[in-house]
Amino acid sequence: MKGRVFVATAALLACVAGVGRAQGVLSSSCAPDGTIADRATQDACQLATDVFRYMTPQLGLALSGGNATLGQGGTLGGIGHFAIGVRGNVFNGSLPQIQDVELSVTGAQRRRIETDGQIIGLPTVDAAVGLFQGIPLGVTNVGGIDLLLSAMYVPTVTSNGFDVSPDNPIKFGFGARLGLVQESLLLPGVSITFLRRELPSVDITASAGIGPLSATPDTIYVRDIGLTSNSWRFVASKSFLSFGVAAGVGQDRFSAETAVEAAIQPRPPATTETLRKIVAMEQDMTRLNMFLDLSLNLPFTKFVLEVGQTSGGSVVEPFNDFSGKAADASRVYGSLGVRFGF
């Protein structure tokens, strides 16, 4: 199961290298300047632009998930307290099948791109360290501070016509939690968290369909895909002996950028040599995130199940049409993890 999730996630990243709704306009970055090479690569460029915009919200969801610390609402209680958790964020994604697309060399062609539903996810390690217990106020403390850390892992994968190669498979994130109310016997824990995460920089090679006059597939290369999420959460939690509950709402702001290079094989008489085009792309998006955590409490250990939903935001209308959900459609996700702490 773990291998399939890794491959699905790599496919998600690879789709950014390749190829939504049909009323969009052509990207100005892909507009031909009158040369044969630019016209021959416009279709590949437009597909890449549309898929990049289509997949950014899904990449962001795989990266961010819900609660910064599974099952935790308030702060930890100051120096000497910590929590370390391992989780997998998963959801049912929509992956464009670019290996089935035959690219045109006579300009951009609007088409319907089929998508395949895949369970997508990435493993994450989260840590929280208590820095300040807060100011005593009645039966609780207010103003406590925790340091938040995370680590995201992206594997190297070769499958179905694409290669995913991160420059470093692990990338770290950081943030902080401000306690509004520290959990006590009578009161829930309430806090605001901020966490900045990044995907490791990834190089991808993806093959599109094989043209009728060439035994070699057209290829799209992606250099240094970068995705950053800035996430804030308002969270409340309460433990009841053997079980606990936490709920939260917040916002994720995703910023993604990459440079795509398309290699179009010869199509005599239109083209007699391999043609290439490089285009820089970027995408920003802000989405609402809501989640609920249920935990089983054991001594120094919690097993946590999280269910959440992300929605909202807007993307540039794509030129091509995709058979799956729209890029800005809401998506339900889940996380399953274990947390150790004191």
C-alpha positions, 0 to 999 in steps of 0.5 A: 500500500505504501508503495502505491501511495508513493507512486500516486504522489509521484504521478501527481508531481509528474503531471505538473510537468505535463499537460480545468474547464474548456472556456479558458484562454491561451496562455500568453507565455505559450504564444508563438512569435512566428517561428516554426519552433514556437508554433510546434511547441505551443500545444505542449506548452499550453498543456503544461500550463493547464496541468500545472494550474490544475494540480497545484491545489492537490500538491498543496493539500498533500503538503499541508494536511490539517492540524499542525500537531495531530490531536493537539489544541493547546500548548504543551506546557513550556520547557521540558514538554515535547511531542513527536508524530508520524502521519500520512496525509491522503486523499482521492486525487485526480491525475491527468493521463498525459501518456495518452495525449498526442501533442500537436505541432500546428499550434495549441489544440483544445481537448478533453484530458482524461483523469484517473482517480488515485489515492495520493499522500506523503509521509510527514514527521511533525514535532512540537517543543514547549518554550513558554508555559504561559501566564497563570490565569485561574485554573489555566495559563494563557499566552504559552508558546510552542516551537513547531517543526515538520519534515516531508519525504518525497521518494525517487520514483520511475513509473509509467513513462516518468521519472521523479528525482528530488534534489534531497528527499527530505524538506523541513518546515517550521512554525509556532503555536500561541496558546490562548487557553492551556488545557486543564481539567475543566477547560479545553486547550485553544491555540493559533498555529502558523506553519510554513512547509516546502516540498523538496525541489524536484526534477521530473521527466514525463513522456506524452503520447507517441506521434504517428511518425515517430517511434520516440515519445515527446517529452516534457522536463520540469526543472526545480519544482518548488511548492511552499505552503503557509498555513495558519490554524485556530484549534481547540481540543479536550482529552477525556481519559482514554480518548480525545477530540480536536477541531480546527479551521484555518487557511492555506496559501500555496505558492508554486513555481517551476520551469517546463521544457518541452521536447517535440520529436520530428513530424515531417514535413512540419518539423524535421528536428527535435524542437524545444521550448522552456517556459517559467510558470508560477501559481498562487492560491488560498484555500479554507481548511477545516478538520476534526481529530479523534484520538485514542490516549495511551501513556505518552502515546496517542493514535489519531485519526483526522478527517478534513476538507479543503475548499475555495480559492481560484485558478486561471481558467484552463484552455483544455478540459479535464474529466475530473474535478475542477481545480478549485473543487473542495476535497476531503482528506484524511490523516492517520498517525501516532504521536509520542510526547510528554 
